[in-house]
Amino acid sequence: MARAAGSAFVSGGDSVKVCYEGSVARIDGTVGSSVAVEIEARTEKQVRGAILDLICHPYEKKLLVLLDANMNLETATRSSRGILGRFLDPTNFQVVPISGSGSSGPTDDQVKAVRDALRFLGFDPPGDEPSPTAPEDGR
């Protein structure tokens, strides 16, 4: 995320808190003052918990990055888009599936996919030129 969003990505502090009755959860980060971010590599059931945290987070825009470490990436991506689409306007969320272990860090293509999603959500990340359309199948 830091490569895609630069210093606008924050992974600690008050902006990552999601307050529930009697407890506080934390998402993976925020970008700027409007995009809540979750990065998930766990099972599809755990991804659904991350989606709940995103939906309940006060920021209007939501970005879910899925890593295929412990899940069927295609199924998780499709179901995540369906769930988010039940609760959010399609212009307010993006789901970015990322293939590969990521053990050597993100590839340029992976960083570009996240940047394109951030652009679609209204954030202008540092780096390559803006893309005028939504990322392929981002919603």
Contact map, one row per residue, 1 for C-alpha under 8 A:
1111110010000000000000000000000000000000000000000000000000000000000000000000000000000000000000000000000000000010010000000000000000000000000
1111111110000000000000000000000000000000000000000000000000000000000000000000000000000000000000000000000000000000000000000000000000000000000
1111110000000000000000000000000000000000000000000000000000000000000000000000000000000000000000000000000000000010000000000000000000000000000
1111110000000000000000000000000000000000000000000000000000000000000000000000000000000000000000000000000000000011011000000000111000000000000
1111111110000000000000000000001000000000000000000000000000000000000000000000000000000000000000000000000000000000001001000000110000000000000
1111111110000000000000000000000000000000000000000000000000000000000000000000000000000000000000000000000000000000000000000000110000000000000
0100111111000000000000000000000000000000000000000000000000000000000000000000000000000000000000000000000000000000000000000000000000000000000
0100111111000000000000000000011100000000000000000000000000000000000000000000000000000000000000000000000000000000000000000000000000000000000
1100111111100000000000000000111100000000000000000000000000000000000000000000000000000000000000000000000000000000000000000000000000000000000
0000001111111011000000000000111000000000000000000000000000000000000000000000000000000000000000000000000000000000000000000000000000000000000
0000000011111001000000000001110000000000000000000000000000000000000000000000000000000000000000000000000000000000000000000000000000000000000
0000000001111111000000000000100000000000000000000000000000000000000000000000000000000000000000000000000000000000000000000000000000000000000
0000000001111111100000000000000000000000000000000000000000000000000000000000000000000000000000000000000000000000000000000000000000000000000
0000000000011111100000000000000000000000000000000000000000000000000000000000000000000000000000000000000000000000000000000000000000000000000
0000000001011111100000000000110000000000000000000000000000000000000000000000000000000000000000000000000000000000000000000000000000000000000
0000000001111111110000000111110000010000000000000000000000000000000000000000000000000000000000000000000000000000000000000000000000000000000
0000000000001111111000011110000000000000000000000000000010000000000000000000000000000000000000000000000000000000000000000000000000000000000
0000000000000001111100011110000000000000000000000000100111000000000000000000000000000000000000000000000000000000000000000000000000000000000
0000000000000000111111111000000000000000000000000000000010000000000000000000000000000000000000000000000000000000000000000000000000000000000
0000000000000000011111111000000000000000000000000000000000000000000000000000000000000000000000000000000000000000000000000000000000000000000
0000000000000000001111100000000000000000000000000000000000000000000000000000000000000000000000000000000000000000000000000000000000000000000
0000000000000000001111110000000000000000000000000000000000000000000000000000000000000000000000000000000000000000000000000000000000000000000
0000000000000000001111111000000000000000000000000000000000000000000000000000000000000000000000000000000000000000000000000000000000000000000
0000000000000000111101111100000000000000000000000000000000000000000000000000000000000000000000000000000000000000000000000000000000000000000
0000000000000000111100111110000000000000000000000000100000000000000000000000000000000000000000000000000000000000000000000000000000000000000
0000000000000001110000011111000000000000000000000000100000000000000000000000000000000000000000000000000000000000000000000000000000000000000
0000000000000001110000001111100000011100000000000100110000000000000000000000000000000000000000000000000000000000000000000000000000000000000
0000000000100001000000000111110000001110000000000000000000000000000000000000000000000000000000000000000000000000000000000000000000000000000
0000000011110011000000000011111000011100000000000000000000000000000000000000000000000000000000000000000000000000000000000000000000000000000
0000000111100011000000000001111111111000000000000000000000000000000000000000000000000000000000000000000000000000000000000000000000000000000
0000100111000000000000000000111111111000000000000000000000000000000000000000000000000000000000000000000000000000000000000010000000000000000
0000000110000000000000000000011111100000000000000000000000000000000000000000000000000000000000000000000000000000000000000010000000000000000
0000000000000000000000000000011111100000000000000000000000100000000000000000000000000000000000000000000000000000000000000000000000000000000
0000000000000000000000000000011111110000000000000000000000111000000000000000000000000000000000000000000000000000000000000000000000000000000
0000000000000000000000000000011111111000000000000000000000111110000000000000000000000000000000000000000000000000000000001000000000000000000
0000000000000001000000000010111001111100000000000000010010111110000000000000000000000000000000000000000000000000000000000000000000000000000
0000000000000000000000000011111000111110000000000000010000000111100000000000000000000000000000000000000000000000000000000000000000000000000
0000000000000000000000000011100000011111000000000110010000000011100000000000000000000000000000000000000000000000000000000000000000000000000
0000000000000000000000000001000000001111100000000000000000000001111000000000000000000000000000000000000000000000000000000000000000000000000
0000000000000000000000000000000000000111110000100100000000000001111000000000000000000000000000000000000000000000000000000000000000000000000
0000000000000000000000000000000000000011111000000000000000000000011111100000000000000000000000000000000000000000000000000000000000000000000
0000000000000000000000000000000000000001111101100000000000000000001011100000000000000000000000000000000000000000000000000000000000000000000
0000000000000000000000000000000000000000111111100000000000000000000001100000000000000000000000000000000000000000000000000000000000000000000
0000000000000000000000000000000000000000011111110000000000000000000000110001000000000000000000000000000000000000000000000000000000000000000
0000000000000000000000000000000000000000001111111000000000000000000000000000000000000000000000000000000000000000000000000000000000000000000
0000000000000000000000000000000000000000011111111100000000000000000000000000000000000000000000000000000000000000000000000000000000000000000
0000000000000000000000000000000000000001011111111110000000000000000000000001000100000000000000000000000000000000000000000000000000000000000
0000000000000000000000000000000000000000000111111111000000000000000000000000000100000000000000000000000000000000000000000000000000000000000
0000000000000000000000000000000000000000000011111111100000000000000000000000000000000000000000000000000000000000000000000000000000000000000
0000000000000000000000000010000000000101000001111111110000000000000000000000000000000000000000000000000000000000000000000000000000000000000
0000000000000000000000000000000000000100000000111111111000000001000000000000000100110000000000000000000000000000000000000000000000000000000
0000000000000000000000000000000000000000000000011111111100000000000000000000000000000000000000000000000000000000000000000000000000000000000
0000000000000000010000001110000000000000000000001111111110000000000000000000000000000000000000000000000000000000000000000000000000000000000
0000000000000000000000000010000000011100000000000111111110000100000000000000000000000000000000000000000000000000000000000000000000000000000
0000000000000000000000000000000000000000000000000011111110000100000000000000000000010011000000000000000000000000000000000000000000000000000
0000000000000000010000000000000000000000000000000001111111000000000000000000000000000000000000000000000000000000000000000000000000000000000
0000000000000000111000000000000000010000000000000000111111100000000000000000000000000000000000000000000000000000000000000000000000000000000
0000000000000000010000000000000000000000000000000000000111110000000000000000000000000000000000000000000000000000000000000000000000000000000
0000000000000000000000000000000011110000000000000000000011111100000000000000000000000000000000000000000000000000000000000000000000000000000
0000000000000000000000000000000001110000000000000000000001111100000000000000000000000000000100000000000000000000000000000000000000000000000
0000000000000000000000000000000001110000000000000000000000111110000000000000000000000000000110000000000000000000000000001000000000000000000
0000000000000000000000000000000000111000000000000000011000111111000000000000000000000000000111000000000000000000000000000000000000000000000
0000000000000000000000000000000000111100000000000000000000001111100000000000000000000000000011110000000000000000000011000000000000000000000
0000000000000000000000000000000000001111000000000010000000000111110000000000000000000000000011110000000000000000000000000000000000000000000
0000000000000000000000000000000000001111000000000000000000000011111000000000000000000000000000111100000000000000010000000000000000000000000
0000000000000000000000000000000000000011100000000000000000000001111100001001100000000000000000111100000000000000000000000000000000000000000
0000000000000000000000000000000000000011110000000000000000000000111110001000000000000000000000001111100000000000000000000000000000000000000
0000000000000000000000000000000000000000100000000000000000000000011111111000000000000000000000001111100000000000000000000000000000000000000
0000000000000000000000000000000000000000110000000000000000000000001111100000000000000000000000000001100000000000000000000000000000000000000
0000000000000000000000000000000000000000111000000000000000000000000111110000000000000000000000000000000000000000000000000000000000000000000
0000000000000000000000000000000000000000111100000000000000000000000111111001000000000000000000000000000000000000000000000000000000000000000
0000000000000000000000000000000000000000000100000000000000000000000101111111000000000000000000000000000000000000000000000000000000000000000
0000000000000000000000000000000000000000000000000000000000000000011100111111100000000000000000001010000000000000000000000000000000000000000
0000000000000000000000000000000000000000000000000000000000000000000000011111110000000000000000001000000000000000000000000000000000000000000
0000000000000000000000000000000000000000000000000000000000000000000000011111111000000000000000000000000000000000000000000000000000000000000
0000000000000000000000000000000000000000000100100000000000000000010000111111111100000000000000000000000000000000000000000000000000000000000
0000000000000000000000000000000000000000000000000000000000000000010000001111111110000000000000111000000000000000000000000000000000000000000
0000000000000000000000000000000000000000000000000000000000000000000000000111111111000000000000000000000000000000000000000000000000000000000
0000000000000000000000000000000000000000000000000000000000000000000000000011111111100000000000000000000000000000000000000000000000000000000
0000000000000000000000000000000000000000000000110010000000000000000000000001111111110000000000100000000000000000000000000000000000000000000
0000000000000000000000000000000000000000000000000000000000000000000000000000111111111000000001100000000000000000000000000000000000000000001
0000000000000000000000000000000000000000000000000000000000000000000000000000011111111100000000000000000000000000000000000000000000000000000
0000000000000000000000000000000000000000000000000010000000000000000000000000001111111110000000000000000000000000000000000000000000000000000
0000000000000000000000000000000000000000000000000010001000000000000000000000000111111111000010000000000000000000000000000000000000000000000
0000000000000000000000000000000000000000000000000000000000000000000000000000000011111111110000000000000000000000000000000000000000000000001
0000000000000000000000000000000000000000000000000000000000000000000000000000000001111111000000000000000000000000000000000000000000000000000
0000000000000000000000000000000000000000000000000000001000000000000000000000000000111111100000000000000000000000000000000000000000000000000
0000000000000000000000000000000000000000000000000000001000000000000000000000000000011111110110000000000000000000000000000000000000000000000
0000000000000000000000000000000000000000000000000000000000000000000000000000000000001011111110000000000000000000000000000000000000000000000
0000000000000000000000000000000000000000000000000000000000000000000000000000000000001001111110000000000000000000000000000000000000000000001
0000000000000000000000000000000000000000000000000000000000000000000000000000000000000000111110000000000000000000000000011000000000000000000
0000000000000000000000000000000000000000000000000000000000011100000000000000000000000001111111000000000000000000000000001000000000000000000
0000000000000000000000000000000000000000000000000000000000001111000000000000000000010001111111100000000000000000000000001000000000000000001
0000000000000000000000000000000000000000000000000000000000000111000000000000000010000000000111110000000000000000000010001000000000000000011
0000000000000000000000000000000000000000000000000000000000000011110000000000100110000000000011111000000000000000000010000000000000000000011
0000000000000000000000000000000000000000000000000000000000000011110000000000100000000000000001111100000000000000110010000000000000000000010
0000000000000000000000000000000000000000000000000000000000000000111100001100100000000000000000111110000000000000000000000000000000000000000
0000000000000000000000000000000000000000000000000000000000000000111100000000000000000000000000011111000000000100000000000000000000000000000
0000000000000000000000000000000000000000000000000000000000000000001100001000000000000000000000001111100000000000000000000000000000000000000
0000000000000000000000000000000000000000000000000000000000000000001110000000000000000000000000000111110000000000000000000000000000000000000
0000000000000000000000000000000000000000000000000000000000000000001110000000000000000000000000000011111000000000000000000000000000000000000
0000000000000000000000000000000000000000000000000000000000000000000000000000000000000000000000000001111111000000000000000000000000000000000
0000000000000000000000000000000000000000000000000000000000000000000000000000000000000000000000000000111110000000000000000000000000000000000
0000000000000000000000000000000000000000000000000000000000000000000000000000000000000000000000000000011111000000000000000000000000000000000
0000000000000000000000000000000000000000000000000000000000000000000000000000000000000000000000000000011111100000000000000000000000000000000
0000000000000000000000000000000000000000000000000000000000000000000000000000000000000000000000000000010111110110000000000000000000000000000
0000000000000000000000000000000000000000000000000000000000000000000000000000000000000000000000000000000011111110000000000000000000000000000
0000000000000000000000000000000000000000000000000000000000000000000000000000000000000000000000000000000001111111000000000000000000000000000
0000000000000000000000000000000000000000000000000000000000000000000000000000000000000000000000000000000000111111100000000000000000000000000
0000000000000000000000000000000000000000000000000000000000000000000000000000000000000000000000000100000001111111110000000000000000000000000
1011000000000000000000000000000000000000000000000000000000000000000000000000000000000000000000000000000001111111111000000000000000000000000
0001000000000000000000000000000000000000000000000000000000000000000000000000000000000000000000000000000000011111111100000000000000000000000
0000000000000000000000000000000000000000000000000000000000000000000000000000000000000000000000010000000000001111111110000000000000000010000
1001000000000000000000000000000000000000000000000000000000000000100000000000000000000000000000010000000000000111111111000000000000000000000
0001100000000000000000000000000000000000000000000000000000000000000000000000000000000000000000000000000000000011111111100000100000000000000
0000000000000000000000000000000000000000000000000000000000000000000000000000000000000000000000000000000000000001111111110000000001100110000
0000000000000000000000000000000000000000000000000000000000000010000000000000000000000000000001110000000000000000111111111000000000000110010
0000100000000000000000000000000000000000000000000000000000000010000000000000000000000000000000000000000000000000011111111111100000000000000
0000000000000000000000000000000000000000000000000000000000000000000000000000000000000000000000000000000000000000001111111111100001100000000
0000000000000000000000000000000000000000000000000000000000000000000000000000000000000000001000000000000000000000000111111110000000001110000
0000000000000000000000000000000000100000000000000000000000001000000000000000000000000000001111000000000000000000000011111110000000000000000
0000000000000000000000000000000000000000000000000000000000000000000000000000000000000000000000000000000000000000000001111111000000000000000
0000000000000000000000000000001100000000000000000000000000000000000000000000000000000000000000000000000000000000000001111111100000000000000
0000000000000000000000000000000000000000000000000000000000000000000000000000000000000000000000000000000000000000000001100111110001000000000
0001110000000000000000000000000000000000000000000000000000000000000000000000000000000000000000000000000000000000001001100011111000000000000
0001110000000000000000000000000000000000000000000000000000000000000000000000000000000000000000000000000000000000000000000001111100000000000
0001000000000000000000000000000000000000000000000000000000000000000000000000000000000000000000000000000000000000000000000000111110000000000
0000000000000000000000000000000000000000000000000000000000000000000000000000000000000000000000000000000000000000000000000000011111000000000
0000000000000000000000000000000000000000000000000000000000000000000000000000000000000000000000000000000000000000000000000000001111100000000
0000000000000000000000000000000000000000000000000000000000000000000000000000000000000000000000000000000000000000000100100001000111110000000
0000000000000000000000000000000000000000000000000000000000000000000000000000000000000000000000000000000000000000000100100000000011111100000
0000000000000000000000000000000000000000000000000000000000000000000000000000000000000000000000000000000000000000000000000000000001111100000
0000000000000000000000000000000000000000000000000000000000000000000000000000000000000000000000000000000000000000000000010000000000111110000
0000000000000000000000000000000000000000000000000000000000000000000000000000000000000000000000000000000000000000000110010000000000111111110
0000000000000000000000000000000000000000000000000000000000000000000000000000000000000000000000000000000000000000100110010000000000001111110
0000000000000000000000000000000000000000000000000000000000000000000000000000000000000000000000000000000000000000000000000000000000000111110
0000000000000000000000000000000000000000000000000000000000000000000000000000000000000000000000000000000000000000000000000000000000000111111
0000000000000000000000000000000000000000000000000000000000000000000000000000000000000000000001110000000000000000000010000000000000000111111
0000000000000000000000000000000000000000000000000000000000000000000000000000000010001000010011100000000000000000000000000000000000000000111
